[in-house]
Each structure stands twice: as structure tokens, then as C-alpha cells.
Amino acid sequence: MKSRLLVIGSILLIFVMVSNERSYGGAMSDINWIRTYDEGLKKASETDKYLFVLITAPSWCHFCKIFEKKVLENREVQDILNSNYIPLLVLDRSNGVRNPDLERFVFPGFPSVFIYNKSGNKVKNISTPNVDKMIGVLKEYASGKKKENEESTTNKRIGNAKVIHNGKGLTTTDEEALDSFMNEWVKK
């Protein structure tokens, strides 16, 4: 009896892990997600577009589900992303293990949303559950107005966090990302 329950439990666990890796489904499937950083960076470089990076854990993260419902299911957000960005979806798990692309980012928690340029430089942290704020920032960067300022960030490459920080603590950009995350998600 115990072995039968163990087998059933294992099957359910595998099902949950695999369903997390497939697709969000519903309106989320209307976004043309890229699933690996390398592929996203290549497409951004080829098309001269920014990467819209969503780091998420939809199978267990309450705030990720809120972000999906309030922001990413919005038709205007979807249209802006598909027309003007390379949308990169970085799930917490890949093939049943921690997604190796997570190591390329410094992020305060799930969900985290950033804009990166075609060179892999972080341009903006836009982690907000407010759809109007998201649309405003997406339009601003999609228009190209911000291109001249994108090199001002202190976090120049995505790379491994140990390489980025070299043991010196958070950069100004990372502190801003953490503050934004705390203000938008935790303190509310």
C-alpha cells in the first residue's frame, strides 16, 4: 500500500514539474516566448530589439500568478511585447531541475522583470503588478527614446553573479531592483 502511494505521489510530482515547463496556456500563450537566454540574446542582436526578461515560478509562486493575471494577460502588453521586444521566459525549473539560466541573472525574487539590450546589459528593472506602469515603461523603451542611456547601468553583463559582483556586494542597479521588488510586491 505504501509503495503504491509512493508511486502515485511520484507521478503527480512529475506531472506538476512538467506542466510548469510547458507553457502558461490561456492568454499567456499569446506571447511569443523564447525559452533560453542564448536564443533570446541571439534574436535580440539579429533584430536590434530589447529582451523582455520574465523570471518566474508559476507552479508555486503566488505573486507570479498575480503578475500573469494583472499584467501579462493584458492584450496591450502582449501586443507591445510581441511587436517590440524579444520576450524571454525564465522558469524556475527546466527538465525537472533548477533552470541553469537562472544563474545568469541577479534577481531579488519571483517574479522579476527586466529589460536587457541586445548586448546583454541590464537596462531597466520593471517588476510591477501595475499594468499601466508596465505599459508606460514598455512603450518608452520600445520607442527607442532610452537607447542613449542604456550604457549607464552599473551591471554590465548578465553572466554569473560571482563574476558580476566579484564579492563587492550589490551594485546600484541591483539595489534598485531589490527596492522595487520590495515596494511593489512585499510591502503591499
Contacts in CASP RR format, 6 or more apart in sequence:
PFRMAT RR
TARGET T0000
AUTHOR 0000-0000-0000
METHOD contacts of the structure
MODEL  1
MKSRLLVIGSILLIFVMVSNERSYGGAMSDINWIRTYDEGLKKASETDKY
LFVLITAPSWCHFCKIFEKKVLENREVQDILNSNYIPLLVLDRSNGVRNP
DLERFVFPGFPSVFIYNKSGNKVKNISTPNVDKMIGVLKEYASGKKKENE
ESTTNKRIGNAKVIHNGKGLTTTDEEALDSFMNEWVKK
16 59 0 8 1.000
17 59 0 8 1.000
17 93 0 8 1.000
17 96 0 8 1.000
18 96 0 8 1.000
19 59 0 8 1.000
20 57 0 8 1.000
20 58 0 8 1.000
20 59 0 8 1.000
20 91 0 8 1.000
20 92 0 8 1.000
20 93 0 8 1.000
21 91 0 8 1.000
21 93 0 8 1.000
21 94 0 8 1.000
21 95 0 8 1.000
21 96 0 8 1.000
23 29 0 8 1.000
23 33 0 8 1.000
24 58 0 8 1.000
24 68 0 8 1.000
24 72 0 8 1.000
26 73 0 8 1.000
27 72 0 8 1.000
27 73 0 8 1.000
27 75 0 8 1.000
27 78 0 8 1.000
28 68 0 8 1.000
28 72 0 8 1.000
28 73 0 8 1.000
30 75 0 8 1.000
30 78 0 8 1.000
30 82 0 8 1.000
31 72 0 8 1.000
31 78 0 8 1.000
31 81 0 8 1.000
31 82 0 8 1.000
31 87 0 8 1.000
32 81 0 8 1.000
32 82 0 8 1.000
32 87 0 8 1.000
33 87 0 8 1.000
33 88 0 8 1.000
33 89 0 8 1.000
34 40 0 8 1.000
34 43 0 8 1.000
34 86 0 8 1.000
34 87 0 8 1.000
34 88 0 8 1.000
34 89 0 8 1.000
35 88 0 8 1.000
35 89 0 8 1.000
35 91 0 8 1.000
36 101 0 8 1.000
37 88 0 8 1.000
37 90 0 8 1.000
37 101 0 8 1.000
37 104 0 8 1.000
37 158 0 8 1.000
40 51 0 8 1.000
40 86 0 8 1.000
40 88 0 8 1.000
41 51 0 8 1.000
41 116 0 8 1.000
41 118 0 8 1.000
41 120 0 8 1.000
43 49 0 8 1.000
43 86 0 8 1.000
44 50 0 8 1.000
44 51 0 8 1.000
44 86 0 8 1.000
44 116 0 8 1.000
44 117 0 8 1.000
44 118 0 8 1.000
44 120 0 8 1.000
45 118 0 8 1.000
45 119 0 8 1.000
47 86 0 8 1.000
47 118 0 8 1.000
48 118 0 8 1.000
49 84 0 8 1.000
49 85 0 8 1.000
49 86 0 8 1.000
49 118 0 8 1.000
50 84 0 8 1.000
50 85 0 8 1.000
50 86 0 8 1.000
50 115 0 8 1.000
50 116 0 8 1.000
50 117 0 8 1.000
50 118 0 8 1.000
50 123 0 8 1.000
50 141 0 8 1.000
50 142 0 8 1.000
51 85 0 8 1.000
51 86 0 8 1.000
51 87 0 8 1.000
51 88 0 8 1.000
51 115 0 8 1.000
51 116 0 8 1.000
51 117 0 8 1.000
51 118 0 8 1.000
51 120 0 8 1.000
52 81 0 8 1.000
52 85 0 8 1.000
52 86 0 8 1.000
52 87 0 8 1.000
52 88 0 8 1.000
52 113 0 8 1.000
52 115 0 8 1.000
52 138 0 8 1.000
53 88 0 8 1.000
53 90 0 8 1.000
53 105 0 8 1.000
53 112 0 8 1.000
53 113 0 8 1.000
53 114 0 8 1.000
53 115 0 8 1.000
53 116 0 8 1.000
54 72 0 8 1.000
54 87 0 8 1.000
54 88 0 8 1.000
54 89 0 8 1.000
54 90 0 8 1.000
54 111 0 8 1.000
54 112 0 8 1.000
54 113 0 8 1.000
55 90 0 8 1.000
55 92 0 8 1.000
55 102 0 8 1.000
55 105 0 8 1.000
55 107 0 8 1.000
55 109 0 8 1.000
55 110 0 8 1.000
55 111 0 8 1.000
55 112 0 8 1.000
55 113 0 8 1.000
55 114 0 8 1.000
56 64 0 8 1.000
56 67 0 8 1.000
56 68 0 8 1.000
56 89 0 8 1.000
56 90 0 8 1.000
56 91 0 8 1.000
56 92 0 8 1.000
56 110 0 8 1.000
56 111 0 8 1.000
56 112 0 8 1.000
57 64 0 8 1.000
57 91 0 8 1.000
57 92 0 8 1.000
57 93 0 8 1.000
57 110 0 8 1.000
57 111 0 8 1.000
58 64 0 8 1.000
58 65 0 8 1.000
58 68 0 8 1.000
58 91 0 8 1.000
59 92 0 8 1.000
59 93 0 8 1.000
61 92 0 8 1.000
61 110 0 8 1.000
61 111 0 8 1.000
63 110 0 8 1.000
63 111 0 8 1.000
63 129 0 8 1.000
63 185 0 8 1.000
64 110 0 8 1.000
64 111 0 8 1.000
66 129 0 8 1.000
67 111 0 8 1.000
67 113 0 8 1.000
67 129 0 8 1.000
70 129 0 8 1.000
70 130 0 8 1.000
70 131 0 8 1.000
71 77 0 8 1.000
71 128 0 8 1.000
71 129 0 8 1.000
71 130 0 8 1.000
71 131 0 8 1.000
71 134 0 8 1.000
72 78 0 8 1.000
74 131 0 8 1.000
74 135 0 8 1.000
76 135 0 8 1.000
77 131 0 8 1.000
77 134 0 8 1.000
77 135 0 8 1.000
77 138 0 8 1.000
80 135 0 8 1.000
80 138 0 8 1.000
80 139 0 8 1.000
80 142 0 8 1.000
81 87 0 8 1.000
81 138 0 8 1.000
83 142 0 8 1.000
84 138 0 8 1.000
84 142 0 8 1.000
85 115 0 8 1.000
85 138 0 8 1.000
85 142 0 8 1.000
90 99 0 8 1.000
90 101 0 8 1.000
90 102 0 8 1.000
90 105 0 8 1.000
91 99 0 8 1.000
92 98 0 8 1.000
92 99 0 8 1.000
92 102 0 8 1.000
92 110 0 8 1.000
93 99 0 8 1.000
94 100 0 8 1.000
94 101 0 8 1.000
103 159 0 8 1.000
103 160 0 8 1.000
103 161 0 8 1.000
104 158 0 8 1.000
104 159 0 8 1.000
104 160 0 8 1.000
105 112 0 8 1.000
105 114 0 8 1.000
105 158 0 8 1.000
105 161 0 8 1.000
106 155 0 8 1.000
106 161 0 8 1.000
106 164 0 8 1.000
106 165 0 8 1.000
106 170 0 8 1.000
106 174 0 8 1.000
106 177 0 8 1.000
107 114 0 8 1.000
107 177 0 8 1.000
108 127 0 8 1.000
108 177 0 8 1.000
108 178 0 8 1.000
108 181 0 8 1.000
108 182 0 8 1.000
109 181 0 8 1.000
111 127 0 8 1.000
112 125 0 8 1.000
112 127 0 8 1.000
112 177 0 8 1.000
112 181 0 8 1.000
113 125 0 8 1.000
113 126 0 8 1.000
113 127 0 8 1.000
113 128 0 8 1.000
113 134 0 8 1.000
114 122 0 8 1.000
114 123 0 8 1.000
114 124 0 8 1.000
114 125 0 8 1.000
114 126 0 8 1.000
114 127 0 8 1.000
114 177 0 8 1.000
115 122 0 8 1.000
115 123 0 8 1.000
115 124 0 8 1.000
115 126 0 8 1.000
115 137 0 8 1.000
115 141 0 8 1.000
116 122 0 8 1.000
116 123 0 8 1.000
116 158 0 8 1.000
117 123 0 8 1.000
117 150 0 8 1.000
120 157 0 8 1.000
120 158 0 8 1.000
121 150 0 8 1.000
121 151 0 8 1.000
121 153 0 8 1.000
121 155 0 8 1.000
121 156 0 8 1.000
121 157 0 8 1.000
122 153 0 8 1.000
122 155 0 8 1.000
122 158 0 8 1.000
122 173 0 8 1.000
123 141 0 8 1.000
123 146 0 8 1.000
123 150 0 8 1.000
123 153 0 8 1.000
124 137 0 8 1.000
124 141 0 8 1.000
124 146 0 8 1.000
125 173 0 8 1.000
125 176 0 8 1.000
125 177 0 8 1.000
125 180 0 8 1.000
126 133 0 8 1.000
126 134 0 8 1.000
126 137 0 8 1.000
126 138 0 8 1.000
127 177 0 8 1.000
127 180 0 8 1.000
127 181 0 8 1.000
127 184 0 8 1.000
127 185 0 8 1.000
128 134 0 8 1.000
128 180 0 8 1.000
128 184 0 8 1.000
129 184 0 8 1.000
129 185 0 8 1.000
130 184 0 8 1.000
140 146 0 8 1.000
153 173 0 8 1.000
154 171 0 8 1.000
154 172 0 8 1.000
154 173 0 8 1.000
155 164 0 8 1.000
155 171 0 8 1.000
155 173 0 8 1.000
155 174 0 8 1.000
156 164 0 8 1.000
157 163 0 8 1.000
157 164 0 8 1.000
158 164 0 8 1.000
164 171 0 8 1.000
165 171 0 8 1.000
165 174 0 8 1.000
170 178 0 8 1.000
END
